[in-house]
Amino acid sequence: MEKEEIIRRAVEFIEQNYLKELSEVAMSDEKFSLVIDFEKLDKFDPELAELLLDDAERVIEGFNAAVEETEILEEGQPPKVRFTNLPETSKVKISNIRSSHIGKLIVISGIIRMATDVRPTLVVGTFQCPSCGTLIDVPQDDVKLKKPELCPSCGKRGRFKIVKKEFVDTQKITIEESPEALEGGEQPKRIDAFLKEDLVHPKMQKSITPGSKIELVGVVKETPTYVRGGESTRFDLFIEANNVTPIEREFEEIEITKEDEKKIRELSKDKDLNTKLINSVAPTIYGYDEIKESIVLQLFGGVRKKRPDGTWTRGDIHILLVGDPGTAKSQLLRYVSNIAPKARYVSGKGASGAGLTATVTKDDFAGGGWILEAGALPLTNKGIVCVDEIDKMEKHDTVAMHEAMEQQTISIAKANVHATLRCETTVLAAANPRLGRFDPREPLADQIDLPPPLINRFDLIYTIRDVPSKTSDEKLARYVLSIHENPEAVEPAIDKDTLRKYIAYAKTHVQPKLTKAAEDKIVEYFVKLRNRRVNVEEEIRKIPISPRQLEALIRMAEASARIRLSEEVTAEDAERAIRLLSESLKEVAMDETGEFDIDRVTGHSAEKRSKTYKVRDVINSLTATYKDGVSVRMIIETAQEMGVDPKDTEKILNELARVGEIYEPKPGYIKKSF
């Protein structure tokens, strides 16, 4: 089909189907392109539609020329034509793109792994003949600058000087296949795509940041790979984008209609709302009502606040699940990652510090310079990241999470790249006890391979124990069997789409504040717990609760109010937060006497500190007598007389040696380092 015929048919199609839309684009400051439904084109002119798929570039140019010919447009830059709703046959997995797709219009979907800065690209260069002064326009469609070989007027060859340049804004993005599209051990493949003109407008940039999930319509093109001293026979593939549609959006970007809002308002007044929400979290998993209730609060979140000194207080609620194998921790994490519109599931063993935070890579489009590639935490900014088997991460990688979880930023200073990424990300993590089963008598930090500062950043920590019980085991068995017999019988009380919209509406429209009654409840609980009566026998006072738990209470109370779409945090919300925090502390911070000691969470309980001080006193008194070294056996025996178990003394001596307080001058003897 000739170019003139393509333009004629395109003009006819636009005038019959898209004049109203074209006039709206011409008059709007918000719209910059004319989006054409492929299905409409296929019904109007099947031959032209087929040609669009096979010879995309020529047909798209024809449609852009047709838009310019319409009388509706005034002077100015005409809108570009973008195509959407392509047939299923045009949808191609990134790993399946081959040379046969070159020149064709296809649809791919995936996650943006990297995006460069927007840079101008030369599209038309105007050159002047040095002999006769004739101006020659040369379209630029390659990486290298094209110059005219000879002057069309005088026929002379010479050094043509470029006198005018016509630019378009261009951005390069790297798209990676979504994990859910992969099979078995298949590796996700990547491809570069180039976005131009209105696709890189500032209003479009929000939906094409690293971590965003998009569907991209574009033309497959080839470019030769670089080889020294000649042209290469090998080519790389890339896509020139025609249209970009975001698939995965933040809570704030979910479209909520008037009907949705009415439905959400009615649901918020339901007396059984809390029960319905709890039953909507992983309904196929039996029990764990308190954990599910906490996850519901986590999804709604507290309010992020700015302090007078310019720093921020996070509103995100972080939860850690520690449990025996086979207790459905991973299933809970998987479900939550499917509910949230912006979520990511990562496994600790396969996650590195750079993979979670950020790394820097070299890029030719950026002039061979270094560019930042975001990891899982910043990619899920204003979303939720589910980290399974967090205890399997390397020690130096877990350090990377400290700043992200509390300050909610990630600072990078690598390869001349100095940047601070926003990381307002909620963390739901799961870990397995070191010895397979959780022992409630031992401090939490001694049972999982996580540094104490990281454990301390979680607002709620739950232990999931697999304890045999005839009654509960029978209920569990019957529940599992009923699901196997009839999988469709277990339906969530609130469907996934409605739940997403409800959470999105609450997070964007409700910013609750504490009432006097709620403040009094929280203050009373905090003060009463911290200032309990002290036993005379206690050498070191226990710290039942710290200011970090106080902030957690506020966040959970705010989330509870958000569930009701209430602007006020009531005393009932505060009581709910207190109940959940108390249950969490009972599992990880309660000592043998039945009292809370928050330092048990980090492995430095008051009892342990007391024993350490006793062992230190023994070492100090004995080293004053034995200058050349004290027998370890003598230290253990003396400490035992003071009530310290020999095993505990050995552990303390190893810890003191590790931090450099003592050393071993000869086997079986120790000396103080200073």
Secondary structure by P-SEA (a helix, b strand, c coil): ccaaaaaaaaaaaaaaccaaaaaaaaacccccbbbbcaaaaaaacaaaaaaaaaccaaaaaaaaaaaaacccccccbbbbbbbccccccccccccccccccccccbbbbbbbcccccbbbbbcbbbbbccccbbbbbbbbccccbbbbcccccccccccccccbbbbbbbbbbbbbcccccccccbbbbbbbbbbccccccccccccccccccbbbbbbbbbbbcccccccccbbbbbbbccbbbbcccccccccccaaaaaaaaaaaaccaaaaaaaaacccccccaaaaaaaaaaaabbbbbbbccccbbbbcbbbbbbbbccccaaaaaaaaaaaacccbbbbbcccccccccccbbbbbcccccbbbbbbccccccccbbbbbcccccccaaaaaaacccccccbbbbbcccccccccccbbbbbbbbcccccccccccccccccccaaaaaaccbbbbbbbcccaaaaaaaaaaaaaaaaccccccccccaaaaaaaaaaaaccccccccaaaaaaaaaaaaaaaccccccccccccccccaaaaaaaaaaaaaaaaaaccccccaaaaaaaaaaaaaaaaaccccccccccccccccccaaaaaaaaaaaaaaaaaaacccccccaaaaaaaaaaacccaaaaaaaaaaaaaacccccccccbbbbcc
